[in-house]
Amino acid sequence: MKLLVFGQSGQVARELARAAPEAVFLGRDQADLSDPAACAAAIRAHRPEAVINAAAWTAVDRAETEEEAATVVNGVAPGAMARACADLAAPLIQISTDYVFDGAGTLPFRPGDPTAPLGAYGRSKLAGEAAVRASGARHVILRTSWVFSAHGANFVKTMLRLGAERPALRVVADQIGGPTPADAIATACLTLARSLRDGAVGGTHHFSGAPETSWAGFARETFAQAGRAVTVEDIPSSAYPTPAQRPLNSRLDCSALAADFGIAQPDWRAALARVIAELKGA
């Protein structure tokens, strides 16, 4: 499959490069998402059989003061990509987020549930979803959450860094979700791209790790697997204010993805062991 990937240095893009080294990867110097027309032009130039958009504005707090810029990257650019894909009859896999929901309740959000972003980042990603749907391209919008890997900036690496400096950490315990390994997202995207190329019906799907946990629980498991004697104190979100409000409930119902494509939720604890082993060997 002739695959084109937007993104090169991000967590999912780096795992895609491991899993599909034959794909063409476009970094910011080759296709900057702040220039949507250039992204569409790149698709037309490469004429791929499928496209995965693994690039995005991920600075959640900065989006609160730079929403217009975030919306170009997360909203306008995916729409331009999707329209180019529609012209070439090439499917698009667009990665989205649990932040399109308001985080109310305790039940896992289903793909068809009403969206209500709490902040600018969620609004920008929701704009991208709408643009992709309106494009006419065959697509899968894959919402995920709490991404981690041995690469880039993420919660696991932050906890290990802080845990090396302090004997105790205060970590938010009232936000609940599913940590999702970037390598599992990459594998899912490749499966979806091949399936859509071969005629499968796309749509909006959810993909996150299992079992559900809190950020504090995620931290405890990280320290336990890393062999670090760090005490984790549970705190509410109100004790750790941030410019952007985070959803309390990031649970995602992933049953449709399993039923339609045979993609099961990964056990994040097993993936965490692999990530820690990779970090120790680095």
Order of alpha helices (4+ residues) and beta strands (2+ residues): beta-alpha-beta-alpha-beta-alpha-alpha-beta-alpha-beta-beta-alpha-beta-beta-beta-alpha-beta-beta-alpha-beta-beta-alpha-alpha
